[in-house]
Amino acid sequence: MASHSLPQTTAYVRIIAQSWQEGHIRGHVCASEYQWEFCWQFRAKKLQISPAFGRALIKEPLGRFLEAQDYQLEPGGDYDKF
């Protein structure tokens, strides 16, 4: 029986700003023809993404990436590991 894998798209993340005092990381993410801005409030583990169009496609994988990597991300950094 052949295994069918789901299509994969690489998402690219750019960290714009972070504040350890306020507990957030802000950035941009793009995948395929979609682009979003996000704010990861890491103390509350809350992810806000805009615009709403296509948000459901990126919210879960971006949230997992940010939760796993938040202390290693730096402003001006570009990432494509999820």
Phi and psi restraints in degrees (value plus and minus 20) as a CYANA .aco file:
   2 ALA   PHI     -97.3   -57.3
   2 ALA   PSI     120.9   160.9
   3 SER   PHI    -112.3   -72.3
   3 SER   PSI     109.9   149.9
   4 HIS   PHI    -122.8   -82.8
   4 HIS   PSI     100.2   140.2
   5 SER   PHI    -114.8   -74.8
   5 SER   PSI     130.5   170.5
   6 LEU   PHI     -95.1   -55.1
   6 LEU   PSI     129.0   169.0
   7 PRO   PHI     -82.3   -42.3
   7 PRO   PSI     126.0   166.0
   8 GLN   PHI    -138.4   -98.4
   8 GLN   PSI     123.9   163.9
   9 THR   PHI    -148.1  -108.1
   9 THR   PSI     114.5   154.5
  10 THR   PHI    -103.2   -63.2
  10 THR   PSI     111.4   151.4
  11 ALA   PHI    -123.3   -83.3
  11 ALA   PSI     120.2   160.2
  12 TYR   PHI    -131.8   -91.8
  12 TYR   PSI     109.4   149.4
  13 VAL   PHI    -136.5   -96.5
  13 VAL   PSI     114.7   154.7
  14 ARG   PHI    -143.0  -103.0
  14 ARG   PSI     105.5   145.5
  15 ILE   PHI    -106.7   -66.7
  15 ILE   PSI     104.7   144.7
  16 ILE   PHI    -116.2   -76.2
  16 ILE   PSI     -63.1   -23.1
  17 ALA   PHI    -175.7  -135.7
  17 ALA   PSI     134.3   174.3
  18 GLN   PHI    -165.0  -125.0
  18 GLN   PSI     129.5   169.5
  19 SER   PHI    -159.4  -119.4
  19 SER   PSI      90.0   130.0
  20 TRP   PHI     -89.9   -49.9
  20 TRP   PSI     -52.1   -12.1
  21 GLN   PHI     -85.9   -45.9
  21 GLN   PSI     -62.4   -22.4
  22 GLU   PHI    -110.1   -70.1
  22 GLU   PSI     -33.0     7.0
  23 GLY   PHI      56.5    96.5
  23 GLY   PSI      19.0    59.0
  24 HIS   PHI    -162.6  -122.6
  24 HIS   PSI     138.6   178.6
  25 ILE   PHI    -148.1  -108.1
  25 ILE   PSI     113.1   153.1
  26 ARG   PHI    -136.2   -96.2
  26 ARG   PSI     126.2   166.2
  27 GLY   PHI    -190.9  -150.9
  27 GLY   PSI    -192.2  -152.2
  28 HIS   PHI    -142.1  -102.1
  28 HIS   PSI     129.0   169.0
  29 VAL   PHI    -158.4  -118.4
  29 VAL   PSI     119.8   159.8
  30 CYS   PHI    -156.4  -116.4
  30 CYS   PSI     124.4   164.4
  31 ALA   PHI    -169.6  -129.6
  31 ALA   PSI     107.0   147.0
  32 SER   PHI      36.3    76.3
  32 SER   PSI    -146.1  -106.1
  33 GLU   PHI    -115.7   -75.7
  33 GLU   PSI     -13.8    26.2
  34 TYR   PHI    -114.8   -74.8
  34 TYR   PSI     127.8   167.8
  35 GLN   PHI    -160.4  -120.4
  35 GLN   PSI     119.7   159.7
  36 TRP   PHI    -159.9  -119.9
  36 TRP   PSI     140.8   180.8
  37 GLU   PHI    -129.6   -89.6
  37 GLU   PSI     127.8   167.8
  38 PHE   PHI    -159.7  -119.7
  38 PHE   PSI     137.9   177.9
  39 CYS   PHI    -153.1  -113.1
  39 CYS   PSI      97.1   137.1
  40 TRP   PHI    -121.2   -81.2
  40 TRP   PSI      89.8   129.8
  41 GLN   PHI    -112.1   -72.1
  41 GLN   PSI      71.2   111.2
  42 PHE   PHI     -90.4   -50.4
  42 PHE   PSI     -46.6    -6.6
  43 ARG   PHI     -88.6   -48.6
  43 ARG   PSI     -57.2   -17.2
  44 ALA   PHI    -112.8   -72.8
  44 ALA   PSI     -25.5    14.5
  45 LYS   PHI      32.9    72.9
  45 LYS   PSI      26.9    66.9
  46 LYS   PHI    -138.4   -98.4
  46 LYS   PSI     110.3   150.3
  47 LEU   PHI    -137.0   -97.0
  47 LEU   PSI     103.4   143.4
  48 GLN   PHI    -130.6   -90.6
  48 GLN   PSI     112.2   152.2
  49 ILE   PHI    -151.7  -111.7
  49 ILE   PSI     115.6   155.6
  50 SER   PHI    -161.2  -121.2
  50 SER   PSI     130.1   170.1
  51 PRO   PHI     -95.6   -55.6
  51 PRO   PSI     154.0   194.0
  52 ALA   PHI     -91.6   -51.6
  52 ALA   PSI     -46.5    -6.5
  53 PHE   PHI     -82.2   -42.2
  53 PHE   PSI      98.2   138.2
  54 GLY   PHI      59.7    99.7
  54 GLY   PSI     -18.4    21.6
  55 ARG   PHI     -77.5   -37.5
  55 ARG   PSI     -57.1   -17.1
  56 ALA   PHI     -81.4   -41.4
  56 ALA   PSI     -46.3    -6.3
  57 LEU   PHI     -90.9   -50.9
  57 LEU   PSI     -49.9    -9.9
  58 ILE   PHI    -130.1   -90.1
  58 ILE   PSI     -40.6    -0.6
  59 LYS   PHI     -78.1   -38.1
  59 LYS   PSI     -69.6   -29.6
  60 GLU   PHI     -86.9   -46.9
  60 GLU   PSI     -71.0   -31.0
  61 PRO   PHI     -86.2   -46.2
  61 PRO   PSI     -56.3   -16.3
  62 LEU   PHI     -86.2   -46.2
  62 LEU   PSI     -62.3   -22.3
  63 GLY   PHI     -79.5   -39.5
  63 GLY   PSI     -63.4   -23.4
  64 ARG   PHI     -82.8   -42.8
  64 ARG   PSI     -63.8   -23.8
  65 PHE   PHI     -81.6   -41.6
  65 PHE   PSI     -68.8   -28.8
  66 LEU   PHI     -85.1   -45.1
  66 LEU   PSI     -60.6   -20.6
  67 GLU   PHI     -84.2   -44.2
  67 GLU   PSI     -58.1   -18.1
  68 ALA   PHI     -97.0   -57.0
  68 ALA   PSI     -49.8    -9.8
  69 GLN   PHI    -134.3   -94.3
  69 GLN   PSI     -20.7    19.3
  70 ASP   PHI     -73.4   -33.4
  70 ASP   PSI     -56.4   -16.4
  71 TYR   PHI     -98.9   -58.9
  71 TYR   PSI     -28.6    11.4
  72 GLN   PHI    -124.9   -84.9
  72 GLN   PSI     -26.7    13.3
  73 LEU   PHI    -103.9   -63.9
  73 LEU   PSI     123.7   163.7
  74 GLU   PHI    -151.0  -111.0
  74 GLU   PSI     125.6   165.6
  75 PRO   PHI     -76.3   -36.3
  75 PRO   PSI     117.7   157.7
  76 GLY   PHI      66.7   106.7
  76 GLY   PSI     -27.5    12.5
  77 GLY   PHI    -101.4   -61.4
  77 GLY   PSI     125.0   165.0
  78 ASP   PHI    -134.6   -94.6
  78 ASP   PSI     115.4   155.4
  79 TYR   PHI    -156.2  -116.2
  79 TYR   PSI     127.1   167.1
  80 ASP   PHI    -165.1  -125.1
  80 ASP   PSI      20.4    60.4
  81 LYS   PHI    -122.9   -82.9
  81 LYS   PSI       8.0    48.0
